[in-house]
């Protein structure tokens, strides 16, 4: 690597190591990750920050969001100007991912539900669709879990996948947590690889740049690797369908979407676009149709009261969640549009800032929170659209 790349690489290690350390501020107070005295002292110090000095912790998080996205934007500019190489991108992606595998899932507890669903199968020899965590009241994991009243809302393929890291965890909680995070982090790297291979096919001149727009996005690194949401696997199968469409293998493309639907139900929306000849013959048209349909679905899914399967018997208000962007934004990295990239970065920043009220107050019920959430989602989006229009005007 060049001298510039080494400097940037070192800065990236420092930045994401600080982020990984900060995540331990939010280790659940009922969860002991290790009995090691040094780690116990470290965890107690960090929890003092996260739980008892919330305004300071929220400020630290805001600072980290500013620095990580500034680092991301700097890297994108350098990739666009061809100042840094593909090798640098590979090393930075793998290093950041490895660091965040050891981060605590500080913004979500979903990974513990993934782990428990696998535990229901392997330890209790029961069905996660008919048994919920609360059915095993003596299990010590219930002390720090959330959503213990729900049956598994995920497809059977995900339950099958989840058995792999669960088996490799050998029944040890910490090892189980790390294998789950490693398992999901691998798919972040696979997604970056798929974007690179597809871009080489449909947008070869800037394939490295557009790969970096996904691979180094702090939102995807935090939600995908640190918080370990399984939506990253949904993105893998969505991207795999595009890969097969770009290589005229439409049967495999449809199978990819079917497999994705067996993890979460979202990919089924894109199956009609492969069936239509006018779209399956042009990868970019297929990508655009998929992006529009999934964006509309995300909007309506997040905006209306709907019944969530396996969670409750009544209507539940589903709020927009940052990890929903795994369903849509990877497509932007394939379209080659700077205007859409501005929207991507703005949405990513705004979505990352949605956590501030929770980190500051400790809950989502404080007065004005809903207005804040709308503000940080809509305003960055409007600003990015304005900038995109300005860029188009000047290009003329």
Protein Blocks (a to p, Z undefined) as FASTA:
>chain_A
ZZklmmmmmmmmmmmmmmmmmmmmmgcfkbcfbfcfklmmmmmmmmmmmmmmmmlmmmmm
mmmmmmmmmmmmmmmmmmmnopacfklmmmmmmmmmmmmmmpccfkbcklmmmmmmmmmm
mmnopafklccfklmmmbmklmmmghklbccfbdfklmmmmmmmmmmnnopaklmmmmmm
mmmmmmmmmmmmmmmmmmmmmmmmlmmmmmmmmmmmmklmmmmmmnopaklmmmmmmmmm
mmmmmnopaklmmmmmmmmmmmmmmlmmmmmmmmpmklmmmmklmmmmmmmmmmmmmmmm
mmpccddehkbmcdcdddddfklmmmmmmmmmmnopaklmmmmmmmmmmmmmmmmmmmmn
opakbghklmmmmmmmmmmmmmmmmmmmmmmmmmZZ
